[in-house]
Amino acid sequence: MVWVRSDPFELRPTGRVTVFAWVRVADEQNQPQLRIAIEGKHEGQAYYRFGPVGLDDAGRAAPIKLSTQWTRCQFNIPNLPPGGLREVRVGFDLMQAGEVWIDDVEVYDLHLEEAEKTELIKSVASAHSNVQSGKLAEGHRFVSGYWPTFLRRHVPLPEPRTEAAFAPPKPAAPAGGGPMPPPETSAPVRSSWDPRGWNWVPKWR
């Protein structure tokens, strides 16, 4: 067995962690028993979780097959222990003889899966529609729910944009120094789906 570990680091208390790494092998016909692991300390006890790559511990094909080309591998833990971990390390454990290359390791404490993003966007759209139609209780129920509370706790809101950012550009002075045209007095048409109402929806990685 061969193993490597990162230096220890701290995670924000989001209760989640995702590791991405690019991995390749010398011979894709000989898949390795490779683990992408997260370890740390929780309430004084050792914590260790892993995801298999290539082959699992029983020698069966893992969800991610490696090749001689770089493959982006992912290991996700959406339910870290309450209170979080200390002295967190990312690890790679080669459980049997083999040859692998690992590069460009990334760790995220707020990565959402595509299904989670899609479900959240649908919920936001539904809540927005309910508020627009006067169903304020439905909108309040949504913003008091799990995901909005989670995002308010862990995702900083962007600075609000001012009306000046949306003001139309000033007309250029006419050639020859003639009089400026009168300003437009009609208000611009604004859709009820104004993107400014979505400033709080974060961009995830």
C-alpha contacts under 8 A as a table, 3 or more apart, distances in Angstrom:
res1	aa1	res2	aa2	distance
1	M	93	D	7.10
1	M	94	L	5.57
1	M	95	M	4.68
1	M	96	Q	5.56
1	M	97	A	7.29
2	V	93	D	5.89
2	V	94	L	5.07
2	V	95	M	6.71
2	V	96	Q	7.86
3	W	91	G	7.06
3	W	92	F	5.60
3	W	93	D	4.33
3	W	94	L	6.06
4	V	91	G	5.58
4	V	92	F	5.46
4	V	93	D	6.68
5	R	89	R	6.29
5	R	90	V	5.76
5	R	91	G	4.41
5	R	92	F	6.75
6	S	89	R	5.37
6	S	90	V	5.35
6	S	91	G	6.39
7	D	89	R	6.21
8	P	87	E	4.89
8	P	88	V	5.13
8	P	89	R	4.93
9	F	86	R	7.73
9	F	87	E	5.67
9	F	88	V	5.28
9	F	89	R	6.56
10	E	85	L	7.61
10	E	86	R	6.24
10	E	87	E	6.32
10	E	88	V	6.03
11	L	14	T	7.92
11	L	84	G	7.69
11	L	85	L	7.36
11	L	86	R	7.90
11	L	88	V	7.35
11	L	109	D	6.55
12	R	15	G	8.00
12	R	109	D	6.64
13	P	16	R	7.91
13	P	83	G	7.05
13	P	84	G	5.75
14	T	84	G	8.00
14	T	109	D	6.45
14	T	110	L	6.82
14	T	154	H	6.73
15	G	78	P	6.57
15	G	79	N	5.57
15	G	80	L	4.76
15	G	81	P	6.91
15	G	82	P	7.05
15	G	84	G	6.40
15	G	109	D	7.73
16	R	76	N	7.80
16	R	77	I	5.71
16	R	78	P	4.45
16	R	79	N	5.74
16	R	80	L	5.72
16	R	109	D	5.41
16	R	110	L	6.44
16	R	111	H	7.76
17	V	76	N	6.06
17	V	77	I	5.36
17	V	78	P	6.43
17	V	80	L	7.60
17	V	107	V	7.03
17	V	108	Y	5.67
17	V	109	D	4.41
17	V	110	L	6.81
17	V	111	H	7.23
18	T	74	Q	7.06
18	T	75	F	5.69
18	T	76	N	4.31
18	T	77	I	6.20
18	T	78	P	7.97
18	T	107	V	5.72
18	T	108	Y	5.19
18	T	109	D	6.38
18	T	110	L	7.84
18	T	111	H	6.41
19	V	36	I	7.95
19	V	74	Q	5.66
19	V	75	F	5.20
19	V	76	N	6.40
19	V	90	V	7.89
19	V	105	V	7.12
19	V	106	E	5.70
19	V	107	V	4.61
19	V	108	Y	6.54
20	F	72	R	6.74
20	F	73	C	5.60
20	F	74	Q	4.61
20	F	75	F	6.64
20	F	104	D	7.99
20	F	105	V	5.66
20	F	106	E	5.06
20	F	107	V	6.44
21	A	72	R	5.66
21	A	73	C	5.28
21	A	74	Q	6.64
21	A	102	I	6.77
21	A	103	D	6.22
21	A	104	D	5.75
21	A	105	V	4.36
21	A	106	E	6.36
22	W	70	W	5.81
22	W	71	T	5.33
22	W	72	R	4.41
22	W	73	C	6.01
22	W	102	I	5.72
22	W	103	D	5.20
22	W	104	D	6.04
22	W	105	V	6.92
23	V	66	L	7.15
23	V	70	W	5.41
23	V	71	T	5.29
23	V	72	R	6.43
23	V	73	C	6.90
23	V	100	V	6.89
23	V	101	W	5.56
23	V	102	I	4.61
23	V	103	D	6.51
24	R	66	L	5.92
24	R	67	S	5.61
24	R	68	T	5.30
24	R	69	Q	5.74
24	R	70	W	4.87
24	R	71	T	6.16
24	R	100	V	5.77
24	R	101	W	5.34
24	R	102	I	6.86
25	V	28	E	6.23
25	V	31	Q	7.69
25	V	66	L	6.45
25	V	67	S	5.68
25	V	68	T	5.10
25	V	69	Q	7.71
25	V	99	E	6.04
25	V	100	V	4.58
25	V	101	W	6.30
26	A	67	S	7.68
26	A	68	T	5.72
26	A	99	E	6.27
26	A	100	V	6.76
27	D	30	N	5.57
27	D	31	Q	7.39
27	D	67	S	6.95
27	D	68	T	6.32
28	E	31	Q	5.71
28	E	66	L	6.19
28	E	67	S	4.64
28	E	68	T	6.15
30	N	98	G	7.84
31	Q	54	G	5.04
31	Q	55	L	6.13
31	Q	65	K	7.48
31	Q	66	L	6.76
31	Q	98	G	7.89
32	P	53	V	7.56
32	P	54	G	5.33
32	P	55	L	5.83
32	P	94	L	7.18
32	P	95	M	7.81
32	P	96	Q	6.94
32	P	97	A	7.40
32	P	98	G	5.65
32	P	99	E	7.52
32	P	100	V	7.82
33	Q	52	P	7.06
33	Q	53	V	6.60
33	Q	54	G	5.84
33	Q	55	L	4.62
33	Q	56	D	5.79
33	Q	57	D	6.53
33	Q	59	G	7.24
33	Q	94	L	5.94
33	Q	95	M	5.39
33	Q	96	Q	6.11
34	L	52	P	5.81
34	L	53	V	5.12
34	L	54	G	6.29
34	L	55	L	6.87
34	L	56	D	7.55
34	L	92	F	6.97
34	L	93	D	5.69
34	L	94	L	4.64
34	L	95	M	6.16
35	R	50	F	5.88
35	R	51	G	5.53
35	R	52	P	4.62
35	R	53	V	5.92
35	R	91	G	7.90
35	R	92	F	5.53
35	R	93	D	4.99
35	R	94	L	6.49
35	R	95	M	7.67
36	I	50	F	5.38
36	I	51	G	5.30
36	I	52	P	6.47
36	I	53	V	7.28
36	I	75	F	6.61
36	I	90	V	7.59
36	I	91	G	5.99
36	I	92	F	4.92
36	I	93	D	6.77
37	A	48	Y	6.98
37	A	49	R	5.63
37	A	50	F	4.06
37	A	51	G	6.46
37	A	75	F	7.88
37	A	90	V	5.84
37	A	91	G	4.80
37	A	92	F	5.97
37	A	93	D	7.43
38	I	47	Y	7.95
38	I	48	Y	5.82
38	I	49	R	5.42
38	I	50	F	6.23
38	I	88	V	7.05
38	I	89	R	5.92
38	I	90	V	4.93
38	I	91	G	6.13
39	E	46	A	7.33
39	E	47	Y	5.24
39	E	48	Y	4.35
39	E	49	R	6.46
39	E	88	V	5.71
39	E	89	R	5.41
39	E	90	V	6.65
39	E	91	G	7.48
40	G	46	A	6.04
40	G	47	Y	5.13
40	G	48	Y	6.77
40	G	85	L	5.80
40	G	86	R	5.67
40	G	87	E	5.17
40	G	88	V	4.32
40	G	89	R	6.19
41	K	44	G	5.78
41	K	45	Q	5.47
41	K	46	A	4.86
41	K	47	Y	5.58
41	K	85	L	5.48
41	K	86	R	5.04
41	K	87	E	6.15
41	K	88	V	7.17
42	H	45	Q	5.19
42	H	46	A	6.40
42	H	47	Y	6.32
42	H	81	P	7.46
42	H	84	G	6.98
42	H	85	L	5.18
42	H	86	R	6.52
50	F	75	F	7.47
51	G	75	F	5.75
52	P	55	L	6.53
52	P	56	D	5.25
52	P	57	D	7.71
52	P	62	A	5.94
52	P	63	P	7.63
52	P	64	I	7.77
53	V	56	D	6.81
53	V	62	A	5.49
53	V	63	P	6.90
53	V	64	I	5.30
53	V	65	K	6.58
53	V	66	L	7.42
53	V	73	C	7.70
54	G	61	A	6.22
54	G	62	A	5.28
54	G	63	P	7.60
54	G	64	I	5.88
54	G	65	K	4.77
54	G	66	L	5.61
55	L	58	A	7.64
55	L	59	G	5.34
55	L	60	R	5.31
55	L	61	A	4.63
55	L	62	A	4.72
55	L	65	K	7.78
56	D	59	G	5.34
56	D	60	R	5.48
56	D	61	A	6.31
56	D	62	A	5.29
57	D	60	R	7.41
57	D	95	M	7.91
61	A	64	I	7.90
61	A	65	K	7.24
62	A	65	K	6.51
64	I	73	C	6.96
66	L	69	Q	7.87
66	L	70	W	7.99
66	L	71	T	6.40
67	S	70	W	7.05
67	S	71	T	7.10
77	I	80	L	6.45
80	L	84	G	6.35
80	L	85	L	7.78
81	P	84	G	5.53
81	P	85	L	7.27
85	L	88	V	6.35
94	L	97	A	7.39
94	L	98	G	7.43
102	I	105	V	7.76
108	Y	111	H	5.76
108	Y	205	R	7.32
110	L	204	W	7.00
110	L	205	R	7.04
111	H	204	W	6.02
111	H	205	R	5.03
112	L	116	E	5.97
112	L	117	K	6.26
112	L	204	W	6.64
112	L	205	R	7.03
113	E	116	E	5.22
113	E	117	K	6.32
114	E	117	K	5.05
114	E	118	T	6.08
115	A	118	T	5.13
115	A	119	E	6.13
116	E	119	E	5.16
116	E	120	L	6.11
117	K	120	L	5.14
117	K	121	I	6.15
118	T	121	I	5.20
118	T	122	K	6.21
119	E	122	K	5.14
119	E	123	S	6.19
120	L	123	S	5.02
120	L	124	V	6.16
120	L	147	W	7.50
121	I	124	V	5.07
121	I	125	A	6.19
122	K	125	A	5.12
122	K	126	S	6.15
123	S	126	S	5.05
123	S	127	A	6.11
123	S	142	F	7.76
124	V	127	A	5.13
124	V	128	H	6.07
125	A	128	H	5.08
125	A	129	S	6.15
126	S	129	S	5.11
126	S	130	N	6.21
127	A	130	N	5.05
127	A	131	V	6.27
127	A	138	E	6.69
127	A	139	G	4.91
127	A	142	F	6.42
128	H	131	V	5.24
128	H	132	Q	6.19
128	H	139	G	6.99
129	S	132	Q	5.08
129	S	133	S	6.25
130	N	133	S	5.20
130	N	134	G	6.30
130	N	135	K	4.88
130	N	136	L	6.78
130	N	138	E	6.36
130	N	139	G	6.16
131	V	134	G	5.05
131	V	135	K	5.14
131	V	136	L	5.15
131	V	138	E	7.41
131	V	139	G	5.65
132	Q	135	K	7.43
135	K	138	E	5.59
135	K	139	G	6.71
136	L	139	G	5.04
136	L	140	H	6.11
137	A	140	H	5.04
137	A	141	R	6.07
138	E	141	R	5.05
138	E	142	F	6.38
139	G	142	F	5.18
139	G	143	V	6.40
140	H	143	V	5.26
140	H	144	S	6.10
141	R	144	S	5.25
141	R	145	G	6.25
142	F	145	G	5.09
142	F	148	P	7.38
143	V	148	P	5.37
143	V	149	T	7.07
144	S	148	P	6.67
144	S	149	T	6.35
145	G	148	P	5.99
145	G	149	T	6.18
146	Y	149	T	5.33
146	Y	150	F	5.98
147	W	150	F	4.90
147	W	151	L	6.06
148	P	151	L	5.13
148	P	152	R	6.06
149	T	152	R	5.19
149	T	153	R	6.18
150	F	153	R	5.21
150	F	154	H	6.29
151	L	154	H	5.21
151	L	155	V	5.16
152	R	155	V	5.76
152	R	156	P	7.09
152	R	157	L	7.77
153	R	156	P	7.98
155	V	202	P	7.04
157	L	199	N	7.59
157	L	200	W	5.59
157	L	202	P	7.78
158	P	199	N	6.77
158	P	200	W	6.82
160	P	199	N	7.61
161	R	165	A	6.53
161	R	196	R	7.82
162	T	165	A	5.56
162	T	166	F	7.47
163	E	166	F	5.34
163	E	167	A	6.40
164	A	167	A	5.01
171	P	181	P	7.87
173	A	177	G	7.09
173	A	178	G	7.72
173	A	179	P	7.87
173	A	180	M	6.04
174	P	177	G	6.06
174	P	178	G	5.87
174	P	179	P	7.26
174	P	180	M	6.68
175	A	178	G	6.84
190	R	194	D	6.72
191	S	194	D	5.53
193	W	197	G	7.50
194	D	197	G	5.81
194	D	198	W	7.71
195	P	198	W	5.25
195	P	199	N	7.02
196	R	199	N	5.52
197	G	200	W	7.77
198	W	201	V	5.57
199	N	202	P	7.56
